[in-house]
Each structure stands twice: as C-alpha cells, then as structure tokens.
Amino acid sequence: MHKEKKETLCRFGVSIPKSLIQAFDDYIKMRAYKNRSEAIRDLIREKLVEQEWEADAQDKEVVGTITYVFDHHKRELVDSIIRIQHQFADHVIASQHVHLDHDNCLEVAIVKGKPSTLRGVAYKLKALKGVKHCRFTMTTTGSSLR
C-alpha cells in the first residue's frame, strides 16, 4: 500500500472587510465546507487550474467535458457529431448519449488535450444546426497540483 506524503502546512493571516467575510461564511455553509481553510484551499486550487488552462503555450494538457443538448430529429446532425468526434479521435476519450425526451438528447464527450484544441472541438459542435446548448468545462489532469 502506497502512503501519500503529508505536506507541511503554512499558516498566514489575511485582513478582509467584515461584509466580505460574512458573505464568504455564507458561501462556506452553502457548499458544506467544514471550515474557511478548506474553502480557501479549493479557491486557490481553482485559480491555479484556470492559470494552467491559460498556459496553453506551455503545452499543458487538460481534461474536460463537452456537454451538449441537441434535437436528434435534425437531419444529418448525429452524423455530423460523430464525424467531429472521429476527426478529433485522439482527444475525445469517450462519450455518453442520453435520451431526454422524444425530441432532445444530451451527450457528454470526455476530452483530453491542449485547451485550444479542445475549445475548437466544442466550437465545432456548438456551431452545428440543431445543437441547442453546448458547454465546455476544463479541469486539470492533476499532475501539477499537490
């Protein structure tokens, strides 16, 4: 069994206006954090992940999902979606298709690669006639975070 190395914690003080800390405490309660430290750690990690996304020039690899809702009755739309996924076969790891109702389907494509390439895949899918909504969400591969 591999034990994870425990990192040394660093304590620091922060001065924050009372109204802001009250709003932050509401945020903490709403998201069920145990304390401010956990929430601050997550916010810092989130910003570092965003910075990693923007570091496209450094060839950082990210993972993410492209989630889209579409009208499956639109002529040739499903073929166009599949064609795009095959065009980016090295980046589309998997996809899940769900029937929402008689007219609408939801699909989630799990993607991996450079942010600019993955955004391009999302833009191509979003531009298809019959795609009603499309959202691209990136996250880190975790390799650069502790």
N, C-alpha and C positions, 0 to 999 in steps of 0.2 A: 504494500500500500504506500503510495507516494504522499508525503506530508507537504502541504503548501507552506512556503516560507512566510513567516509572520513579519510584516514590515513595521518599523518603528513609527509610532505616531508623533506628530508635531502639533503642538497647541499654539494658538495665536489669538489675539484679541481683535475685535472688529467694532468700530463705532458706527451705529446705524440709527437713523431717526426712529423715534418711538412708533410713529404711524407705519413705517415700513416693516419693523419687526413684528408688529401686530398682524399686518397683512401676511407676513411670512409664516407666523404661527398658525394662521387660518389655513394657509397652503399646506403646512405640515399635517394638520389634523385631517384635512380633506383627503390627503394621499396616504394617510395611516403610517407616517414615519414615527419611529419611536422617540426621536429627538432631533434637534437642529443640526447636529453634526452629520447624521446620516443624510439629511436633505441637502446640506451644503456639499457633501462629497458627491452626491448624484448630480447636482447642478454643475459642479466643476467638471466632472467626467463628461457630462453632456456638451459643455462648451469645448472641451478638448476633442471630442468626437467631431463636432462641427468644424473645428480647425483642421482636423485630419481630412475631412471631405474637401476642404478648400485647398489642401496641399496637393492637388492633382498633379502639379508639375513634378512633384517628388515621387511619382508613380506609386502612391499609396493605394492599396487595394481595399475596397469596401464591399460590404454585402448589403442587401436590402430587399425590399419587396416593391413590386409594381402591382397595384390593386386597381382593377377597373370593372365597371359595370357597363354592360352593352346589351343592345337589342339583338337577340340571336336570329330574328326574322330578316334583318338587313341582308340583302343579297351579297354573297361572297365575303361577308365580314369575317366569319370564322376562318375561312381560307387565308385571308389577309393577316389575321392574328397569328396563325400557325406559320405562315411564311416569314413574318418578322421574328418569331421565336427561333426558327431554324436559321435565319440569317445571322442571328447572334447566339448560336448554339454553344459557343464557348463561355457565354456569360449567363444564359438562362439555365439555372441548375435544375429547376423543377417548376411545375405549375399545377394549380388545383382549380378545378372548374366546378361551380356550384349553380344549380338552377334555382333562381329566386322566386320566379312565378312563371306564368305562361309566356311572357314576352322577354323577361330580363334574366341575364346570367351574370354572375360575378366570377372573376378569375383573379387569382393571385399568382404572380410569377416571382419566384425567388431568384435573385440575380447576384452576381459577384463580378467585380472588375473595377476599372478606373471610373471615378464619378462621372466624368464627361461622357464616356461610352454608355453608361447605364442611364444617364439622363436622356441621351439620344434614343435609346430603346423606348423609354417612357414617352418621349415626344412623338415618336412614330406611332405608337399605339393610341395615344390621345388624339392624334390627328385623323384617325380612321372614322369615316362616316358611320354612325351607329354606336360609337363609344360615347356613353352618356356622362361618365365621370372617370377620371384616372388620377391616381395619386402615387407618387414615387417617394418611398421612405428609405433613407440610408441609415446604416449603422456601421460600427467598426467591426473588423474581424477580431478585435480584442488583443491582437498581438502587441500593440504599443501601449496598452493600459495596464495598470497594476491593480 
